[in-house]
Every structure is written in structure tokens, then in C-alpha cells.
Amino acid sequence: MGDSRHQGSVLCSSWIRRPENDHLVIVGRSKTDASPPLLEISSFNNKTTSLSGTPKEKYVLEDGDPVSIAVHPSGDDIVYSTADGCKLLELHGREESIRLVPKNLPLPLAFGPQKCLAFSADGSRFATGGKDGHLRIFEWPSLHILLDEPRAHKSFRDMDFSLDSEFLASTSTDGSARVWKTNEGVPLTSLNRDSDEKIECCRFSRDGTKPFLFCTVQKGGKAVTAVWDMSTWNRIGHKRLLRKPASVLSISMDGKYLALGSNDGDLCVVQVKKMEICQLSKRLHLGTCISSIEFCPSERVVLSTSTEWGAMVTKLNVPADWKDWQIYLLLLGLFLASAVVFYIFFENSDSFWNFPVGTNKPAKPTLGAFLHDPSFPGDQSVSEL
């Protein structure tokens, strides 16, 4: 993506989902002596697993460096936060004519820097978590306030919506974590932890069958990934995966993989079904803290960022998923194979019909006999239909 050290440090980034898997990437850059703070949009090439060298769009931020960014699942709306609050942009155009256009918000969101911004998976909810610990949950796009809690945390560390948008999990810089019921706009529970434990990052499961909440937990010098059961909100176990403090946690859209980033630039990808590491990239960001990780909407690719080395895309060395046409082709092949086996079995397997035909022994019937019964008056042969 170019050397970000000469263009302003990358402070935040996200995928922009587009039709036909022509996805884009948006990054937020800090101000430099030669450049104002920017939002840049680049295209993603899934054949070379790379981002375009020249951005498709550069949007100058007049209100300071970006703090965080969130993209609506539709790919059309983008919310970013600066020291002055949140602003909304709309993505217009296609191909080379892409541009970002400011959009007026029904409700002013100028309430200071927001450490965390998040849309729900279905796009019906939007949440902000401030550096001051203030939590707000809105309906989208009306921005009707569902929850407004000034003292949700000391200061926000991370947040995530459940797959059905019913719950929001949030973590604090003091190590605590809470779960909120979005429809009712009330706190539901605080996650249990030992006095010397700090819950840092959180992500809900995404496969729709296993209702779990994954969290990275730091206990002294020991770092683990713990799992809470959403039906009881009890902790059901943990496992050492990255084996070092995690700076960020992400989960793929189908829920099959977790990704953890470390403070010294390591990337760890975990298969959720077995809770085992399937890929470990040491020093991917050359010793600097990975500030964000996000899975590509349609490819086994992750987008990771750090202030020193900018935005990087990494192809995962995991088994490829079956495409729809491959599944249909397999089913067709199985059907044809079954038909051939049936025909061979019909022709050769029944030893009764292998006896010589005598005066009192029936002859071997033809296949048409199974399709036409002369004794049944309403039946017609295939040739008569």
C-alpha cells in the first residue's frame, strides 16, 4: 500500500463491502507536515492479494486525525470519529469514479472522541464507546437512541454486537466487561473474572449455532482466550493460543476463524471448531503493535494495520471453501453415479434372472416394465405420455 511513514501513520482501517466481491479498503491517516489528515480508499485485488498503489479517493478531514472508523454492512455509509465527535460519509460511484460525500446526521454526534464504533451484522444497530466511558446505542438509520449510559466503563477498550443484534459486549481499560441488551436498552450482566484478570478484547460467535462470546484475558504474564456461554453468561473454559498479550481480536463473518494480533506485530489465526492455531505469522508488522484486524467479506484474507507499517492484507493458508457451483456440480455427479450404479446392479446383480429361460420360468423383465404396469388401467408408458 505504499510506505505509510511518509504519508501519515495509519490510525484505523476497514473493509468496504461491494457487489460482485469488488471490495475496497478505507484507511485513516494522521496529519503530517506535508499532508492533512486523510481518509483514503483503495481497491483490493483478490488475485494478487494486494491493495492498489494509488488510492481511488482521498478525503481531507478538516476536524483532525481520525480515531476510529466503522462501515455499514451495505458498504454505503461510513462513520468516522475525531477529537470533535463522529461524522457520516456516503460512498458514491463505482470503479474509478468513487468519492466520499458528507451526509447530514438526523442527530448530532459531536460528543468527543469515540474509541469504539460498531455496526451490527444486519446494519440495524450502531454503537459508540467513548474514551470517557460513555456508551450510546442507536437504531440505524434513524439514530433513535436505544441506550445512553454515561458511566458504562472507565474508558472503552473494545465492543461487538451479537449475530442477532440482541446483545452488545463491551470491555474497559480497567479489565472489566459488560453485556447490554440492545432492544431494551439496559445492562444485562458483567462477565465474571478473577481479581487479577483483565478482559481486553471481545467477539461474539458468528456461525449461528454455537452461542459463545470469545474474549482475550490477561492474568499476570499469562494470556489466554476465554469462552463464555451466552445462555448463562458463565465462563466455560479457556485456551492459550497466541501465548502473549493480544492487542486486537477479530472473527470471520462465517464464524469459522478467529484472528489475534499482538503488541509486537504477530498475527495468529485460529480454527474455531478445534480452537487450534492454523496459521501464525511472526513479526508481520515488524515489531509494532497491530491496532486492528478485520476479515475480508468474501475471501480468506485479513486486513491488519499498525501505525508504523500501515495497512496490510494477508492471505490465509487455510482450506478453500466450497463455492455454490462446486456443491451443485458435486450433487449432480453423485446423482449420475447413483444412476449408473443402479443400472449396473439391475443388469448384473440379480442371480435369479441368470438361469436359462425355460417353459415355466419368467424371462428377465426390461426396465420399461418397472415404468409401466399393464394391469393398472390408469397407467401409461413413458412413450405414450
Secondary structure, DSSP 4 states (H G I P E B T S, - for coil): ---GGGT--EEEEEEE--GGG--EEEEEE---SS---EEEEEEEETTTTEE-SS-SEEEE-TT----EEEE-TTSSEEEEEETTEEEEEEEE-SGGG-EEEEE--SS---SS-EEEEEE-TTSSEEEEEETTS-EEEEETTT--EEEEETTS-SSEEEEEE-TTSSEEEEEETTS-EEEEETTTTEEEEE----TTEEEEEEEE--SSSS-EEEEEEEETTEEEEEEEETTTTEEEEEE-SS-S-EEEEEE-TTSSEEEEEETTS-EEEEETTTTEEEEEETTTTTTS---EEEE-SSSSEEEEEETTTEEEEEE--SPPPPPHHHHHHHHHHHHHHHHHHHHHHHHHT-GGGGSPP-TTSPPPPPTHHHH--TTSTT---GGG-
